[in-house]
Amino acid sequence: MRKGSGAVGVRDVAVAAGVSAMTVSRALRGIDGVSEATRQRIASLAAEMGYVPDGTARALAVGETRLIGISVPNLFNDVFADILGGMRRALHLAGHPSIIDTTDYDPSRELDWVERMTVWRPAALVLTGCDHDPGLAPILTRARLPVAEVWDVRTDPIDFCVGVDHLAAGETLGRHALSLGYRAPAFVGPRPGRDRRADQRAEGIAMAFAGIAPLARIVAEEDSAFVAGHRGMAQVLSGEKRDAVFFHNDNTAFGGLMAAEAAGLDVPGDIGVVGFNRLDLTRVLSRPLTTLETPRRQIGQMAAAHLLARLNGVTPPRVTRLECRLIEGGTLRRVAP
């Protein structure tokens, strides 16, 4: 037996049994060519020595694994945590372990991860969003893997997608504010091009106000969404007067609410605030946030179900678009004409 803290390997069992490593491998994998007596002796020694088979190595040897690779922008955003939570239980129960990586919204990092991941021959991949590096398509074509794109939808997914229509979501929020009488909107979020979903929502809001008022776009990027929202609202308040501020998610909206309070403003009396996602935070605010509830956990559950169906030879719908729900909250009001 190997001394020290290292794990017992095939070669250790082979030395103890007085046979080759290949014989041990064949015996433990149940391959013909090893007598039953030798097979039992090797199995008994392996158990006694505490040998644990390397499932990944074995799977690679036969050209397949049960691994599911999952790529998300980050792990501290509640949105992606909820989507992951919806997926991982079903995948785990089906015997598919998952490997998770983060991209920080960088398509080149996602491309690099996919290149490295395909070497491991995973059963399938899950990608966040539908905007990818152009170099991704040929890699996935060669790999011939099932691919789920989540959180966003498009008409021509790589394989299949499950998510929400972010353009329509932005337009819903914009039309709601417009119906209440708001006429000077601003959008606080990341710089254009960093997060395609945020860009789509901003575009949807601008569409709702088209011909009535231009949408001011304020860039606010910080490690903390709360700080980004606070600074974004401060920028709004220092410029041309705006009556409704749309934040790209609820956490930045919370920061915006704190900035408005610090400036002595009443929400919604002096200025309206709108979020996106309906995160848990919004449920405990003294004044409920006006926002749009997204079906994040359901997206994860449905993506997992479609992946498992795909792995069992059943073709899932190419596009699954789930609906969002408007939460009117208390951070907008009816504005007098």
N, C-alpha and C positions, 0 to 999 in steps of 0.2 A: 504493500500500500504506500502511496506517496506520503512523505512526511511533510510536516509544516501545515500551513493554512490553505494550500491550494486544493482545488476540487479534484476528486478522483476522476481520471479520464479513461478512455478506451485502452490506451497503452498500459496503464496500471493494471487493469483487469487482465490484459493479455499476458503480462509478465507473471502475474500470480497464477494464471491458468496454464502457463507453459504453451501458449498458442500464439498465432499472429494476431495483430490488431484487426486485420481483415476478417479473420475467423470470428472474433468477438463481435464485430459489427454485424456480420451476417447472422450470427446466432441470436443476437438481441433484436434484430429486425425481422426474424422469422423467415429468412431467405433459405431456400434449399441448398444442400451441399454440406450441411453440418449434421452429424449424427445426433439422435435424440439424447443420448447419454452425455455427449459433449455440450449440447445446448443447455441441458439442465445443470450441469456442473458450472458452466459459465454464468448462468442466470443466478445460481446460488451464491457464487463468489461476488458477483456484481452487487447483489443485495446486501451481502455481509459487509462489503467495503464501502457501501453508501454511494455507489455510482448512480448519477442522475443523467439520463440521456439528454443530449443537446437537441431539443426539438427543432430549433431554427436551422442548425447544421444539417439535420436529417432532411428537413423540408427542402433546403437549398439543393441537396444532393439529388432529389427527385424532381426538382424544378418547380416547386410550388410551396407557398406558406399560407397560413390563415391570417396573416397580419393585415390590418387595415390602416393605411397611412392617412392621417388627418392634418390638414394645414389650415391654420387660423391666423389672423393678423396679430393677436396677442391673447394672453390668458387672464388679464385683469379686467377685461371688459365683460360686464354681466351678459351682454348679448351672446357672445361666443361661448361663455360658460354654460348658458342655458341651452344653446344648440348642442353642445357637446354632451350635456347631461341627458338630453333627449335621445341621442344616438347610442351612447356607450352601454347603457343597460341592455338594450336589445342585442347589440353586437357581442357583448360579454356572454349573455345567455346562449347565444348561438355558437359560442366557442371561438370567437374572433377577437384576439387581443388587438389593441390599437396603439399606434405610435403617433405622438402629436408633435408638431413643430410650429413655430411662429414666423411670420414674414414681415411684421411691422409695415404692412401695406406696400411692400416692395416686390413687384413682379419678378425682378431678377433673383431675389432670394427664394421665391417660390419655385422658380425654374431650377435653381441649383439644388433645392431640396428634392424635387421630383426626380432629377437625374440621379441623385444619390439613392433615393428610395427605390427606384426601379431595379437597382442592382440586387436588392433583397427579394425581388420577385413577390411583392405583396399580392394579396387576393384582390384588393381594390384600393382606390384612392378617393379621398373627400377633399375638395378644394372650396375655399370661401370665395364667393362672388363668381362673376362670369367674365371678368377682364383679366387677361393673362398675357405673359410675354409671348410674342409671336413664335418663339422657338419651342414653346411647350407642345404644340400640336404634333409635330413629327416624332417627338419622344414618346408621347402617349400612343401614337399610331403604331410605332414599333413594339411597344410594350403590350398592346392589346389587352388593356385592363379595363374593368368597369370603373367609371368615374362619375361621382356625384358632385355637382356644384350646388352649394347651399347658400341661403340668405338672399340671393338675387335670382332673377329669372331672365331668360332671353329666348327667342324663338328658335335658335340654332345651337343648343348646348353641345358640349363635347360628347356626352353620352346622355345624361339626363340631369335636370335641375329641379330643385325644390326651394321655393322662397317667396318673397313678396315683390310687388311692383313698386319700386321706390319712387319712380316718376309720379305714378298715380297717388302714392301716399303723400307726397309733397303737395300735389294739387288739391287733395282733400283738405289738408290743413289750411292751405291758402284760401280756398273757397269758403271754409268755415269762418275765418277771420274777416274775409271780405263781406260775408253776409251779416256780420255784426257791425259793420261800418268802418272798419280799419282801412286806411288809405295810404299809409306810409310805412311799408314793411322793410325789415332788415333780416339778413340771415347770418348767423354766426357759426363758423365751422372751420374745418381744415382748408388749406390752400387748394385751389382747383387742381384736379388731377391726382391728388393723394388718395382720396377715397371716392371711388366712382359712385357708390350708393349715396353719399352726401351730395355729390354733384347732381345726381338725378333728382333728389328731393328739392334742392335749391331751384333746379330748373322747373319742377312741378309747381312750386310756390310762385315763381316768376310768371308761369303760364296763367295761373289763377288771377294774377293782378295785371295781366297784359292789357294795354290800352287804358289802364287806370293809373298805375303808378309803377315806376321802376323799382326793382328789388336791390337794395344796397347789400353788398356781400362783404362781410367783415371776416378777415382771417385771424383765427386765434388758435394757436397750437402750443400746448404745454404737456409735460409728462402727466400732470394732473388735469383731468377733465374739468374739475371744479375750478381750478385756477384759470384754465382757458376760458371758461364761461364768464368768470368774474372780469377778466381783462377784456374779453369781447364786449361785454355790456358797457364797460368803462369807455371803450372806443366809440360805441354807438352814442352814448350820452355826450361825448365831447364833440360830436359832429352835427350834421344837419338833423333837425328834429325828426324822430321816428316814433310811430305810435304802437307798433307791434314788432317784437323781436322773436324770430324763429331760431331755435338752437338745434344743432344737428343731432343732439340726443338729450336725454333727461338730465344726465349728470352735468353737462355744460349749462343746461337751463337752470339747475340749482345754483351753480356759481353765479349766473346772471341775476337770479333773484336776490342773492346776498349783496351783489354790487348795487342793485337798485335800492335796497334797504339802506345800505351804507350812504347812498347819495340822498337819502331822505325822501325817496319816491314811494308812492303807493302803487302796488300791483293788485288789481288792474286799473285803479283809478287814474294814475298818471301814465302808465305804460303797460302794454300787454306782453305776456311771455308765453311761448309755446315750446314744448319739448317734443321728443320722439322716442317711442318704445314702451312707455309705461313700466319703468323699472320699479323695483320694490320701494325705493326711496320715495317715489312720488305718492305712495299710499299713506305715508306717515307725516307729510307736510301739513302744517296748520291750515294752509290754503291749498287744496288739491290742484295739481298742475294740469293745465290743458295740454293734452298730448294724444298720440296715436298708439294704441296697444298693438304690438306685433306678436305673432304666434311662434315665438322662438323655439320653445320646447317641442311644439308640434312639428316644426320644420325638421328638427333633429330626429324625432321619432319616425316621420314619414320617409326621410332620407335613408335611415337605417333599414326600414321595411323594404324600400325599393332596392337597396343594395343587396339585401339578403335574397330577395326574389330574383334579382339579376344573376347572383351567384348560383342559384338553383335552376337556371335556364329559363326563367320567366322574364319577358321583356316589360319593364315598367313604363308608365307614361313618360314621354320625353320632357314635358313641361308640366310642373305642378305648381300652380299659383295659389297661394293662400291669402285670405282676406285679413286686413287690419281693421281695428275698431276705434272709432273716434271717442275719446274721453273728454267731455266738455270741460270738466274741472272748474276752477275758479280764478284762473289767471288771465282770462279775457272777459270783456263785458260788452254789452251793447253800447255802441258809441253814437251819440246824438249827431245827426247830420249837420 
